[in-house]
Structure formats: C-alpha cells, structure tokens
C-alpha cells in the first residue's frame, strides 16, 4: 500500500497517500494528543493522552467515525499492540488492558493486568502470554487466557531508581 498513518498533538490521526503526498483522511474523536497507533490490514487502532482508544475500519471511512471507542484507563495510554481480534493497551495508570475487538458488549475489556505500582510503558503479547515493562525495570509475564500473573523477570544487578524497561519484543 501507499498509505502512512500519523498521530498528532492536535488530537487527530491522519491517513496519508504517499504517492499523492497528501492527507486523504483526518480521524477525529480523541480529546488530547494521539500517543500511539497500530495498523493491521484495514484496521487502525489509536490511543491518546485522554486515556481512551479508538478502532477504525479503513474500508468504511465515509463517516469518519471510529468503529469502537474504549475507555477504562485512568491515565494516558503510552503503548499498544494490535493482534486481531485482540488489542492490548498499556497506561500510566499502572495497568494493561486486553480488549476483544469482536465482543458483542459495551465493555470490550477481557482482562486487566498490572497494578498501580508502576507506569506501564511497553507491551507485547501473543496467543498465550502478555509481557509488560515499565518504570521498575521488571518484565511481568501474564497468561492471556486466564489473566493471571505467571512470573516476573528482574535483573537484580540493575535495579536503580531511574532504571526502566524501554522496549520489549516477544
């Protein structure tokens, strides 16, 4: 494809056609800056400093409205990962939420991981486990199916007050 998607401080996400070198759609709905986004085929997920997320179907952009709007975090969403039909979001409120984008309910949240002890900045998941990293230099591993903690990975040699997990890969 020749599309690029960007998120901005102006509370919008823009879809750009790089061949035409122009924005073809501006997505509105967030009330604060868009902090992260994930594109998977025709599905776009955006998250914001407003502590909410939105899911857009790029095939149905006539209205410009998001397909889903999810809330529950109490602080900015700093990281997300989309692996359809699931979406994981990590927040400064110390939690990660796993959302089922195909749920037939108002509350798409399947599990809440973490605690308010640390801001969660990084997240990755697959079909069996979810890993979180944040400001305490600990990688927490959770069972995606049950929502239960499996174990924590801690480097005892490197636990300074200003250490944090800056990136993860699973």
Buried (B, 14 or more C-beta within 10 A) or exposed (E): EEBEBEBEEEBBBBBBBEEEEEEEBEBEBBEEBBBBBBBEEEBBBBBBBBBBBBBBBBEEBEEEBBBBEBEBBEBBBBBBBBBEEBBBBBBBBBBBBBBBBEEEEEEBBBBBBBEEEBBBBBBBBEEEBBBBBBBBBBBBBBBBEEEEBEEEEEEEEEEEEEEBBEEBEE
